[in-house]
Amino acid sequence: MTRSRMSAMTLFGSPILGQVARSLVGLATALRHRREVKNLAEFDDYMLKDIGLMRGDVDIALAEPLFLNPSWVLVRCADRHSRSERMAQPVRSARPTVPVVRSVERCA
């Protein structure tokens, strides 16, 4: 047996109780993250934009089922927004381009 299975069996007496305990800990973690995401819903649009999110991203994250971690949705949304902003920016060369100046003949 692996160490984690062994500790779950000794702690709760059976692997089933260990699995239930891990599920309850996961649910408690997801609920804590959901509460933290609800705090983001109180931010105004400018504050959300500063951290790379939009109001709809927070709403989508809170629409996730209770047992899923809504903060992962926000991470994916922020990553998607930053990628789209990078693609929208024009590509600049490393060196500035200088126009070619042709010599002008002087009139005598």
N, C-alpha and C positions, 0 to 999 in steps of 0.2 A: 504494500500500500504506500501511496505517496504520503508525504508529511502532512499536507493540508487535509487529506481524507482522514488520516489518523487523528489529527487534532480535533476534527469535527466529530469523529466518533467518540473520542474520550470526553469531549465537552458536553455533547448532547446525548450520548448513548447510542445513536444510530445515524447512519448516513442520511436518512430521510429528514430527520430533525436538523441536521447540519445544513442541508439544502434549503430547508424552510428558513433557517436563521440567515443564511446568505441572501435569500430573496428579500427578507424583511429589511436587512441592512441596505440592499440595493434600492428598495422602495423608499426608505428614509432618505437616502442620498439624493434620489431623483426629486423628492418633494422639497428638500432643502434647496436644490438648484432651481426648482420652479419658483420658490419664494424669492430667490435672488433675481430671477428674470422678471418677476412682477415688479421689482424695484426699478428695473430699467424702463418699464412702461410709464413710470412717472417722469422720466426725462423728457425735455422738449426736443424738437426735431434737430435743432442745431447741436445739442449735446450728443444725440445718437449719431449724427453725421461725423462728429469728431472721432468716435470710436469705430466708424465704418459700417454703421447699421442704419436702417430706415425703420419707420414706425411699423410698417407691414411685416418686417422681419420678426419683431417682437411678438406681434399678434400670431404669426405662423408658429413660432416656437411655443407659445402658450396653448396652441390648439393641439399639440402633440398629446398622446395618451399619458395618463398619470405615471405609469411605470417607466416611461422613457425620459431620458435626460434632455431637457429643452435647450441646454446651453450648447450642445453639439450642433443644433440647427443654426444657432447664431454664429458659431464658428464657420460653418459652411457658407452662410450668407455673407459674412464679412469677407471671406476669401473670394467669393464670386464677385462681389462689388469691387474689390481691389484689382482683380484680374481684368474686369471690364474697363476700369479707369486706366490701367496701364496700356490696354490695347487701343484706347481712344486717343491717347497722347501721340503726337507725331514723333516719328523716329528722327533723332538728331544724330548727325555724324559727330565723331569725336573732335574733329578739327573744323573750324569755321571755313566756309568756302569763300574764296576771294574772286571777284569777277576778273576776267582777263581784260587788260587795258591795251588797246592797240595804239601804236604810235600814230600821231596825226602829222600829216605833211604840212610844213609851214609855207605860207604864201609869201613870195618875195616882193 
